[in-house]
Amino acid sequence: MDADRGAGTVTSTEVTDVLVVGAGPTGLVLACDLARRGIAVRIVDRSPAPPRTSRAKGPNPRSLEILDDLGVAEAVLAAGSAPLPMLKYRDRAPVARADPWAGSAPSPDAAYDRAWLVAQWRLEEILRARLAGYGVRVELGREVVGLTQPPDTPAEAGAKAEDGPEAEDGPEADAEASRVVVTFAEDRRGEEAALRARYVVGCDGAHSSVRKLLGIGFEGTTQEDQVMVCGDVELTEDALDRGLWHQWFDEDGAVMLCPIPGTRTGWWFQAGPERDGRGRPLAPTADGFRRLLAHHTGLPGQALTRAELLSTYRVNVRLADRFRAGRVFLAGDAAHVHAIAGGLGMNTGIQDAFNLGWKLGEVLAGRADPGLLDTYEEERLPVAARTLDLTSERLRATLEAIRRPGGGLDSAITADTTGLGVGYRWSSLAADRTHLDASTHPDAHTRPDRTHPTGFPHPNARTHPTGVPHPDRTHPTGAPLTADEGPQAGDRAPDAPCTEATTGAGTRLHRVFAGARTTVLGFGSGSAAVLDEVAATYGGTGVRTCRVYAADEDRGENRAGEQSQEQGEEQSADRREGRTGAEAGPPGCAVIDAEGHAAAAYGTGASARADASVGGAASGARTGTIVVVRPDHHVGLRVPADDARSVREYLRRLHGTGHSAARPPEQSSERSPDRFPDMVDAVRKG
């Protein structure tokens, strides 16, 4: 894992908890998530200036939920626009109009129903500003040229400290020895600078230096015959209606023009390339764009007044062999690249970052066992493989559609491209009362050909599009969910409009989840005791509680985990002012499910009806449901309220033993049955 530059000397050594390499959307989301958790994070990019690119057209609904959690969704919405209806042409004449989003609308369980158009460079500006608010700035012009992990460094973060404080050189020396040494090229001095980081995350794109330095394979294909030229252009005013996405598809090529939000005359330009006499694609130029515009649209070439950010896109479908090597991780395009159809490349990277950020945060804070980090690849590699299949299938569907007059890019858009259905039911973090350790996982002792380090089938084994159980809304057995069941462990946690019990202000469950904490929801009168125990054990250490009251439920007796009205107003102010995580207010709250949307979303209606049928608390019945929601808005555990043991054991996996867990960060990796089970060891021993 060394890179020998030959020339130059190391002139300085710096130290940080996490180094993020690459300042695109993936790297910036990860850095923001870590910074708000109080983690020492540095983010570098080899570009001398903030990169400007135009390919990604904006976040999908799931990414918007993540950006909302980070406190930047309003700025992103203000900087962009809703996706536009599409006007399709053939032989320069309009032949069809389509609006793939015409039938969609926000729902109680999903506040965002469609992707949002915003220039990628503008999204990055917003994220950089958010990051700067935490005192972290992107370090430009820093190119990673070397990664060194000591030969005896285990994959687990704290394993170097297993010898304990009586080791010859002490725990501080152990911690130093287990850091990754990162070297940078410093062209100004002809020398090299170095940095030591507990963890490094490569978010540096398809040509990732980090991935190459790690020697991780990047299998896949590049379709040299499927080529598109892209750029940002300006057209004369009134050249085209800016309320439409214009698409010309002809027998000999295509031009697509979509207005760039926030500009008066800017457009995204995509087209089939010009070709030479031997049929080879020509490099994009402003004059070439003018010729393509005139040929396909009938507009004069002079209507295109400026062209920049010109690039050639080839369909590239690749997946890294693994997403982790020791203390170094891959995320975004460094780990997977997709066909452009469906717009999932940037979005999958954002969602990688949101999955990894909280896990790094808990381990670095010393609350979670380092084995928690194994679940990043366990969860995200299968999703990436599934996304490769999905985008490739959508591309095939689109290429077939545009052969016919009236076909267009709407063929690439399906419910799957929203990202809202992505879940992790196969994950060892998807717990129920019968699956609380690695040995009970149905795949824990199987080793089919080409497996993950976790023991799950490798996506390239092709036994299934993802190599693991399909992340759809079914039981693990394949039986469909009933209306009362709600989400299962591993599923995205639904949103729902509610009212803050202390202030009467409107809110949503996803606003309750926002920040750097796990949330324990309590439905029904029987949940009070569990919420009280959780609040006493974990209050202020990464876990919040939230009692969800039905509209007609008596709040007089059990006010578990609730805050005072003054605290509630303080928490509302936190949300309004964008404070989340460690900087936000009290960890407990209560909301009123005035319209029953939360009960419907989480399938607690049956429990509520049972409670009412036996007279509720008056008859001594203590029924209800507990739902543990991970910091990345996925259900970790869903059990009856009388199963406090399962809640206790699950929270120990993610957050240790609460206030009693006072070990310094990364100074102890002693394993116990109460800590997160090491899936890798369980599989290998099996």
N, C-alpha and C positions, 0 to 999 in steps of 0.2 A: 504494500500500500504506500510505498514511498515513490516520490517523483524526484529524480536527481536532475537538477538544472545545470549542473556542471559549474557555471560561472556564478559569481555573486556570493556574498556572505550574509549570514543572518545578523541583523543589526539591532533588533529589539525583540522583546517577548512581552506579550500582553496576555491577559487572562479574562475569560468570560464563562458563563454557564452554557450558553447556546450560541453558536455561530450559524446564522442563516446565510447561505450563499445563493444570491439571485434575488433581485428586488422587483420581480413581476408581481402579479396579484397573489400567487401562492405564497411567495416569501413574505410579502407585506402582511397578509392575513396572519400567517404564523407569528411573525414578529409582534404584531399588535396583540395577539392573544397571549403571548408570553409576557410582554411588557406589562400588561394590565394585571398579571398575576404576581408582579414584583420580581420576575426572573431577570437576571442580568443577561441581556441579549444584544448581540451585534448583528448587523445585516450589511452585507457587502455586495457590490455589483461591479463586474469588470468594465462596464461602460463608463466613459468619462463624464457623461451627462445622463440624466434620467431617460431611459429608453422610450421611444415613441413607436407604437405599432398599431395597426388598424385591423388586424384579422378578427380578433375576438370582439363581438358586438355587444356583449353585456351579460350580466348575471341572470341565471334562471331562478325560478321561485325558491328552490332550496338554498341557493347562494344568497338570495336576498334575505332569507331568514338569518343566515350567518352574519351578514353585514349589519342587520338590525341588532343582533346580539352584541356586535362590536361597537354599536353606537353611530354608524355611518350611513344607514339605509336612507334616511331623509335626504342627506346630501347627495347620495347617488341618484335617488329618484328626481331630485331637483335638477341635476346635471344632465339627465337623459330624457327619454320619452317612451311612451308605450309602443310596443311593436306595431308597425303600420300595415294596413291592408296591402295586398300585392296586386299589381296590374301587370298582366302577362301579354306579350306581343308575339306575333308571328309575321315575318316579312314586313316589319315596321308597323303593322296594324294591331291595335288592341283586340285580343280575342277572348280574354277571361279575366275576372277579378276574383280574388279569394281573400278571406280573412280567417285564418286558422283559429283566432282567439274570439271570434264573434260569439260563440256559445259558452264561453267560460266567464266566471265571475268569482271574486273572493268568497270563501265559505267560512263558516265558523271555525273549522279545524285548519284552515290554511289562508292566511291573510293575503298572500301573494299568489295570483292565479296564472301569471304569465311572465315570461322573461322581460327584461328591460333593456332598451337600447341606450348604450352609453359608450363613448369612445374609451378604449382600454387605457390610453394615456391619462384620460380624465379620472377614471376610477383609481388609477395608481396615484394620481395627485391627492385625491381624497384620503386614501389610505396612508400616504406619507405624512399628510398633515395630522392625521389621528395619531400616528406613531410618534411624531414630533411632540405631541402633547404629553407623552410619557417620557420625554427627554431623550428619545432615541432617533437618530438620523441615519439615513442610508449613507454608507461610506462608498463613494464612487471611485472608479478607477483602480479598484483592488482586485487583482486577478489571482485566483487560487492556483498554485502550481505544485503544491505538495501536501499530502496528508500522511501522517505517520501515527500509527497506534503501536504501542509496545507489543512485542511478539506474544507476551503472556497475558495481554489484556483480555479478559473474558468479555462476552457480549453484554452481560448484565452490568449495570452501572456501578453498583456498590460492591461487586464481588472482590475488588482489590482490598477491601477493608475486612475481609473475612478473618484475617489473622488477628484482628482486634487491636486495641490501643497498645498492647504490649509488644507489637511487632517492632523489629529493631529500629526502623526509621520513624515510627509513629504514624498516626493516621493522616497527618498533613502531607507527609512524604508519599504515602500511598495514594492520596487523592491527586497529587501532582503527577505521579507516575502513570496514572490511569487516564489522564487527559489526552485528547487528540492534539497533536502538534500540526498546525496549519501554516504553510508558508505561502507568501504572496510575492509576486513579481513587483518590484518598485522601479519602474523604468527611469524615473527621474534621476535616481542615484546609481543605477546599475547594480543595485544591491537587493537583498531580500529582507523582508520583515517577517516575523513569526508571531503566531498567536496560539495560546493553549485554550482549548474549550472542552468542557465536560461532554458536550454533544455537538455534532455538526449535522446540518440538514441541507442537502443539495436541492435547491429549487431553481437550478440554473439552466433549465430548458432542455430541449431534445438533444443538443450537442454537449450535454453536461460534462464539465471538467471533473466534477466530483465523482460521477458514475464511472468515468474512464479511469480516474486515479484508483478507484476501488477495484477495478477489473471486473465489474458486474456486466454480464451479457445483456444485450438489448435486442432480442430476437424479433423478427417481423419482416415486413416487406415495404418497399417503396414502389408505387405504380408510376413508372416513368411516363406512361402514356396518358395519365390523368393529371393534367396540368392546368393551373389557373394563374393569371396575373392579377395582382391586387395593388391598390394604392388609395390614397386620399386625394381627391381632386376638387377643384372649384369649377362650377358652371356659371355662366352668366345668369343674372336674376331672371326669373320667369321662364327659364329654359324648360323646366319640368315642374309638375305639381309636387311640392314638398310634402304633401300629405299621403304619398304613396311610395311603395317600394317597387320600382320599375324593373321588369325582367324581360329581356328579349332572348328568345331561344329559337335559333334557326338551324337549318341543316348543316351549315358550315361554321357554327360557333355560337357564342352567346355574349351578352353584356348585361350586367346587373348593376343598378344604381340605387343606393339607399341613402336618404338624407342623414347627415351626421348631426345629432341633436346638439343644441347650443351654438350652432353656426348659422349664418345667414345664407351662405352659398356653398357650403361644404357637403361633399357626398363621398360615401364609400363606393369605390369602383372595383368590380370584379368582372373578369372576362376570360373567355378562351383566348390563348395567346395567338399572336401572329406567328406564321411559320415560314421557314425558308423553302427553297425549291426542292429540298429533299424531305420536307415534312417535319423538320426539327423545330421545336418551339424557340422563338426569339426572346431575348431578354426584354423586359418591359421598359419603355421609354415614354416620355410625355407625348412625343409625336406619334408613337405607336398607339397610345390610348386614343388620340384624336382620330386616327384612321379607323380604329375599331368602333368608336362612337359613331362616326359618319356612316360606316358600312351597315351597321345593324340597326341604328335608331333613326337615321335620316336627318338627325341634327347636324348642323355644320360643325366641322372639326374645331373651328375657332370658338365654339361655345364652351370648350374646355380651356379655361384660362390658366390653370396651374395644376401640377401633379407632383406629389411628394410621397415619401414612404413606400416607394415602389418595391415590389417583391414578387417572386415566383413561388407558388405553392404547388407541391406535389403530394398526392395522397400517400401518407406515411402511416403505417399501423405497426406499432412496436410496443413491447412490454418488457420491462426489466425482469431478470431472473429472480431477483429478490429486492426488497425495499429497505433492507438494513444490512450493514456489515459492522459488527461491534457497536461502536458509539456513533456511527454515521448512518444517516437515513436519507432516502430519496423521496421527493414529493413532486407532484405536478408533472410537467412534460419531461423532467429528468427521469421519471419512473415509467411514463406511458405517454404515447402520442396516438391520436385518434384521427379518423377521417373527419373532415370539417362538418359534415352533415349533422344537424341537431345542435351544434354549438356547445358541445360538452367538454371540450378540451380544457379551457380555463376553469370551467365550473367544477370539473372533477378535481383539479388541483386545489381550488379553494376548499373543497370538502375534505381532501387529504389533510390540509393544514389544520382544519378545525378538529379532525379526529386525533391528530398527533399532539396538538398544543396542550390540551388539558392533561394528557398522560405524562408528557415531559414535566409539566408544572407540578403534578402531584409527586412524581419521583424526586425532582430536584428540591421540593419542599421537605422531603424526608417522610412524607405521610404514606406513600405507596411503595410497595416492593418493586424493584426494577423490572421484575417479570411482567409488570403491566405493559411495558413498552413492546413486548412481543406481540401484543394484540393489534398493534398498528398494521403490520404486514398481514396478519391473520384476517383482519377485516377489510383493508383497503385493496390488497392485491386482487382478490376475487371481484371486487366492485370494478376495478380498472379493467379486468379481463371481460367482464360483462359489458362494460361500456364500449370496449373495442368492437365487440360483436354487434352491439346495438347501432353504433355509428356507421359501421360498415354496411349493415343491412339497410339503414336509412339512406346511405349514399346510393346503394344499388336501386332502391325504390325511386329515388329522385332522378337518377340517370335514365331510368326506364320511363318515368313520367314526362320528362322534357322532350322525349322523342315525339310526343303527340302534341298537337296544338292545344294550348290551354294548360299544359303541365307546367309546374314551377316548384319553387323551393318549399311551398307548403307541404309537399310530400315528405319532407324531412322532419316535420313536427308532429309528435305524438305525445300522449300522456307520459310516456317513459322519459321524455326529454326534460320534464319539469324537475326531476331529481327528488320529488317528494316521496316516491315509492322505494327509495333505496334504504335497505336495512341490513342488519347483521344477525339474522336468526341462527346462523351456524356458529357464531362466535362463542368462545368460552366465557365472554362477559354477558352473554344472553342467558340469564339465570332464571330457573324456576325452582320449586321446592324439591324436584328430583334431579336437578342439574346444578350442583353447587361445588363441584370440583372436576378436575380434568378427567379423572378416571371414569366418570359417568357419561362423558361425551360419546355419542354413538360412533364417532370416528377416532376416538382417542387411541385405540390400539390397532388401527389398520394402517398399513403402509403400502398403498398402491404405488405403481410405477410413477416416478416423477412427482414427488410430494413436496409440499411446502416444508420449511423447517418446523412448522406447527403440526405437521402430520396430515393436513388437509390436502386433497388432490390438487396438484398444480393445474392452473387454467389451461396450460398448453397440452395437458393430457387429453383434452377435448372430450372427456366422458360426459360433460355437460358444458353449456356455453361459458359457465364460470368455473367449472370444476368443483363446485360446492353446491349445496342446496340453493335453489333459485330464490332470490330475495323478494318473493311476492307475499301478498297478504293471505297466507294459508297457515294452518297448523304445521308444525314440523312433520306431522304425518300426512299432510296434503289435504286434510279435511277443511272445507271452507269455514271461515269465521261466522259466528252468529252475531246478530245485532248487539247482544249484550256482552259479548266477549271483549270487544275493543282491541287495542294493540297488544301484541305479544312481545316478550322480551326480545330485544334487537331491533324492533320497529322504530321508525321515527315517532317521537312523541307528538300527538296532535296538539294544535293550538285550540283555544276556546275563549270567547269574550266573557269577562267576569266583572265584578265590582269589588274594589278594595273594601274589606269589611270595616276598617277603621275610619276611612275618609269618605267613602261613598264614590270615589273617583272610578271612572271606567278604566279597565286594564285588560290584559290578555294573559293566558298562561305562559306564552312564550316570553312575555315581559317579566313574569315571575322567574322563569328559568334563567334570564339573561345574567351574564356575569360568570365569574370563575368558580362556580360551585355546582355540586350535585344538588338536586331538589328532591325532597321526599314529600309526595302528595298524600294527603289523608282524606279519604271519602268515608262518610258515615260515622256514627257516634263511637264505634269501636276503635277508630283510629287514634283517639286521643292519647292513650297510654303509650303507643309506639312513638308518636310525634314528640311527646314529652321526653321519652328516653333518648331519642335522637338529638333533640335540642340540648339536653343536658350533657350528652357525650361529645357532640361535634360542633356545638354552637361556636361560630367564629373560626372553624378549622376546615373550611371547604365544603360544608353541607348546610343547606337551609331546609326548613320545614314549611309546609303550606297546607293549612286546613281548608278544604273545599266544602263549603256549606251549601246545601240545597236551599232554594228560595224560602221554603216554609219550615226549615229546620230550626229548632230552638237552639240558640247560641248561649243560653244562660249557664249551662253546667260546664261543658268541656270546651275550653278555649286554648287548646294545646298549641304550644309553639307560637302563640300570637304576640304581637307587639302592641304597645300603647298607641293611642291616636297620634301622639307627638312623634313616635317612631315611624308610624305609617306615613305621616306627612313628610318626614325626613326621607323615607325610602322613595316616595313619589318624586321628591325634588331630585334625588339621585338620578332617577330615570330621565327626568326632563333635561337635566344638565349633562347627561351622557356618562355619569359615573357608574362604573360596573366593577364587579369582582372585589378585590381587596380594598378598593377605595370607596365602595358603596356602604350603605347603612346596615341595619340589623338583619340577621340571617333568617328570622322567622316571619311569617305573615299569615293572613287568612283572607280568603276571597269568597264571595257569594256567587254561586252559579245560578243567577237570576232566571235565565231562560232554559236551563238544563242542558246547555251545549257541552259542558265539561263532562257531565255524567254520560251523555250520549257518546262522546268521543272516546271515553275510557271504559265504556261498557260496564258502568257501575249501577245501571238502572235496576238490574235484578236484585242486587244487594239492598238498594234503597227500598224497593218494594217489599222485600222480605222483612226489613227493619220495621216498615210501617205496618205490615200485616200482623206483627206480634206486639205492637204497641211501643216499639222503639225502646228507649232508655227506661221508660216507665215500667216495663215488664221485665227489666233486667237484661234484655237482649243487647249485646255489644257487637253489632255487626259492622262491616265496612270493608274497605279495600285500601291497601297501601301500594303506591306506585313509586318506584325509585327511578328518577330521570337523570341520566348522565349529563355532564356539562355540555356535551355536544348534541343535546336534545334527542337522545335515543333512550328508549325504555330499557333499563337494566334488569328490573325485577318488578313483578306484579303478583301480589299474593293477598289472601284474606288478611284482615287486620289482626286476627288472633295468631298470626304466624310471625311473631316478633323475632324469633330465632333466625329465620331466613333473612330478614331485613338486617339484623345485626351482623350476620356473617357476610352478607354482600357488601355492606359499607366498609367492613374491615378490609376487604380486598382492595377497594378503591382508595380508602383514606386511613388505613391503619386502625388503631384503637381509640382515636379521638384525642381528648385532652391528655390521656395517659401516655400517648405516643410522643415522647419528647426527644426522640433521637435526633441528633443534628442531621441535616441533609447529607446523604450519601456516606454517613459514618458507620452505618450498620446495614448488613444485608442478610442478617440471620433469618432463616426461613422458619415459619411456624404454620400450623394448620389454619390459623386465622388470617394469614396473609394471602395475597393473590397467588393462586396455584401456578407453578411453572409448567405451562403447557408443553414446552419443548422437552423438558426432562421426563414428563409423564409419557410422552409419545416414544422417546428414545428408549426408556426402560421397558415400555410395552413391547 
